[in-house]
Amino acid sequence: MSALPLAGITVVSFEQAVAAPFATRQLADLGARVIKVERGSGDFARGYDAKVKGMASYFVWLNRSKESVVLDLKSPEGVAAARALIGRADVLVQNLAPGSIDRLGLGADEAMALNPRLIHVSISGYGSGGPYQDKKAYDLLVQCEAGLVSITGTPEHPSKVGISIADIAAGMYAYTGVLSSLIQRGITGVGERIEVSMLEALAEWMGHPYFYAAYGGEAPPRTGASHATIAPYGPFNCADGTVFLAIQNEREWERFCMTVIERPQFAADRRFAGNASRVDHRKELDEAIAEILAGLARAEVIARLDAAAIANAELRDMHGLSAHPQLEARDRWRNVDSPVGPVRSLIPPVTAGWSARMDRVPALGADTARVLAELGMASRAEDI
């Protein structure tokens, strides 16, 4: 088994909630030592819920393989310990409230003066400068500002995405930014400052609807679980459940007509000739397909779709995901230790010659004494 790619890299993170923890957990997965600096009350994501045997589901997901160190950053001793950590680190990641890291004297200029090889990463809602610089940013609000809510949901009701997608997008760009900067530092020997905003990260993911609206004159319509610009695409009720299907080209459409719904005349119908026409006549098309599939068992429909090489899916809930036969067949689950015992967790999605690190989820302050001893500050632990 190969060594982990980031073994020997140390990350110090002043993080909370989702965006920065998502970035640093992935760095930890690759073998980086991640020292998570928390206040006395801890990362507030520790208290989001108590669904995982008393621990928060967000926190368990985002914080395995990290070391938790509690520092009082309102005290000179606590800031001195933070500066000592930064002096030894390869990467600093922070998503504190706007301006907080600078008020601590740990902004990019000050931190990189301490350590010129440091990669300094700041994640914020809207970025530095501009009228939104100091505006509070939470995932739903950024989904609204980026236009995502306007194109999600049903025609009658706009909706947010069901996961923290703005946080996740920002965390992904912070993560890849760190990896790129580590490569660059290997060439130049000099660190880098990185800034990622949640708005800009999610706006990048809005590229398709942006171009569609900017040059087509109107935004893609909200179509629930269907596709705004492809038909047929989405959920259809069978006699005993729902199946989702997706037609991508005319060859698939013809096979669908011949072997799935067994209506070859649909393939010759001018209303349905080409995707654009099918979208224009979506209501008639969907009603016709629904009437046919309503008389068939879901297993039969899926078997026909598979035989015709047409993409399809079942609608699974979280229990269905947990029991997914493909994840089980590919051995994608591992137990991760935590203060409340082992928790069943998915291994990261990249498969390579190395196995991702999946160590414990830390209790608050579990590593403070050991890390302070490494810094030669054990005797001042109470003040720190």
Long-range contacts (C-beta under 8 A, 24 or more apart in sequence): 1-353, 1-354, 1-355, 2-352, 2-353, 2-354, 3-31, 3-354, 4-30, 4-31, 4-354, 4-356, 4-357, 5-30, 5-31, 5-354, 6-30, 6-31, 6-32, 6-182, 7-31, 7-32, 9-33, 9-90, 9-91, 9-182, 10-35, 10-88, 10-89, 10-90, 10-91, 11-35, 11-89, 11-90, 11-91, 11-92, 11-93, 11-178, 12-37, 12-82, 12-85, 12-86, 12-89, 12-91, 12-92, 12-93, 13-37, 13-66, 13-92, 13-93, 13-94, 14-82, 14-92, 14-93, 14-94, 14-95, 14-96, 14-101, 14-106, 15-43, 15-93, 15-94, 15-95, 16-43, 16-44, 16-45, 16-95, 16-96, 17-43, 17-44, 17-45, 17-58, 17-95, 17-167, 18-45, 18-58, 18-62, 18-139, 18-164, 18-167, 18-168, 18-171, 19-95, 19-123, 19-166, 19-167, 19-168, 19-170, 19-171, 19-174, 19-196, 19-198, 20-93, 20-94, 20-95, 20-121, 20-123, 20-171, 20-174, 21-45, 21-62, 21-63, 21-171, 22-62, 22-167, 22-168, 22-171, 22-172, 22-175, 23-93, 23-121, 23-123, 23-170, 23-171, 23-172, 23-174, 23-175, 23-178, 24-66, 24-93, 25-62, 25-63, 25-64, 25-65, 25-66, 26-171, 26-175, 26-348, 27-91, 27-175, 27-178, 28-64, 28-65, 28-66, 28-357, 28-359, 29-65, 29-348, 29-356, 29-357, 29-358, 30-356, 30-357, 31-354, 31-357, 32-90, 32-91, 33-67, 34-65, 34-66, 34-67, 35-66, 35-67, 35-69, 35-85, 35-89, 35-367, 35-371, 36-63, 36-66, 36-67, 36-68, 36-69, 36-362, 37-69, 37-70, 37-71, 37-73, 37-82, 37-85, 38-68, 38-69, 38-70, 38-71, 38-364, 38-365, 39-70, 39-71, 39-72, 39-73, 40-70, 40-72, 42-68, 42-70, 42-364, 46-364, 52-338, 52-340, 52-343, 53-338, 53-340, 53-341, 53-343, 54-340, 55-338, 55-339, 55-340, 55-343, 55-361, 59-361, 60-336, 60-338, 60-343, 60-345, 60-361, 61-345, 63-361, 63-362, 64-336, 64-338, 64-345, 64-358, 64-359, 64-360, 64-361, 65-357, 65-358, 65-359, 65-360, 66-361, 66-362, 67-362, 67-366, 67-367, 67-370, 67-371, 68-362, 68-363, 68-364, 68-365, 68-366, 68-367, 68-368, 69-365, 69-367, 69-368, 69-371, 69-372, 70-364, 70-365, 70-368, 71-368, 71-384, 72-383, 72-384, 73-104, 75-383, 75-384, 77-380, 77-383, 77-384, 78-383, 78-384, 79-104, 79-105, 79-106, 80-377, 80-384, 81-372, 81-375, 81-377, 81-384, 82-106, 83-114, 84-375, 84-377, 85-371, 85-375, 86-111, 86-114, 86-115, 86-118, 87-114, 87-115, 88-115, 89-115, 89-118, 90-117, 90-118, 90-119, 90-182, 91-118, 91-119, 91-120, 91-121, 91-178, 91-182, 92-118, 92-119, 92-120, 92-121, 93-121, 93-123, 93-174, 93-178, 94-121, 94-122, 94-123, 95-122, 95-123, 95-124, 98-124, 98-125, 98-128, 98-133, 98-134, 99-134, 108-193, 112-191, 112-193, 115-191, 116-190, 116-191, 117-185, 117-189, 117-190, 117-191, 118-191, 119-178, 119-181, 119-182, 119-185, 119-191, 119-192, 119-193, 119-194, 120-191, 120-192, 120-193, 120-194, 121-174, 121-177, 121-178, 121-193, 121-194, 121-195, 121-196, 122-193, 122-194, 122-195, 122-196, 123-170, 123-171, 123-174, 123-196, 123-197, 123-198, 124-195, 124-196, 124-197, 124-198, 125-197, 125-198, 125-199, 126-197, 126-198, 126-199, 127-195, 127-197, 127-199, 127-200, 128-195, 132-199, 137-198, 137-199, 139-164, 139-165, 139-166, 139-167, 139-198, 142-166, 142-198, 142-199, 142-202, 143-202, 145-199, 146-199, 146-202, 146-203, 146-206, 147-203, 147-206, 147-209, 147-210, 147-219, 148-202, 148-206, 150-219, 150-222, 151-209, 151-219, 151-220, 151-221, 151-222, 151-228, 152-222, 153-222, 153-224, 154-222, 154-223, 154-224, 155-221, 155-222, 155-223, 158-222, 165-202, 165-205, 166-198, 166-199, 166-201, 166-202, 167-198, 169-198, 169-201, 169-202, 169-204, 169-205, 170-196, 170-197, 170-198, 170-201, 170-202, 172-201, 173-201, 173-204, 226-282, 226-286, 229-275, 229-279, 230-275, 230-279, 231-275, 231-278, 231-279, 231-282, 231-285, 231-286, 232-256, 232-278, 232-285, 232-286, 232-289, 235-315, 236-286, 236-289, 236-290, 236-293, 236-301, 237-290, 237-293, 237-294, 238-293, 238-294, 238-296, 238-297, 238-298, 238-300, 238-301, 239-294, 239-295, 239-296, 239-297, 239-298, 240-297, 240-298, 241-298, 241-314, 241-315, 242-298, 242-314, 242-315, 243-293, 243-298, 243-301, 243-302, 243-305, 243-312, 243-313, 243-314, 244-312, 244-313, 244-314, 244-315, 245-305, 245-310, 245-311, 245-312, 245-313, 246-310, 246-311, 246-312, 247-275, 247-310, 248-311, 250-274, 250-275, 252-308, 252-309, 252-310, 253-278, 255-308, 255-309, 255-310, 256-305, 256-308, 256-310, 258-308, 259-304, 259-307, 259-308, 260-301, 260-304, 260-305, 260-308, 260-310, 261-289, 261-292, 261-293, 262-292, 263-288, 263-292, 334-358, 336-360, 336-361, 337-361, 339-363
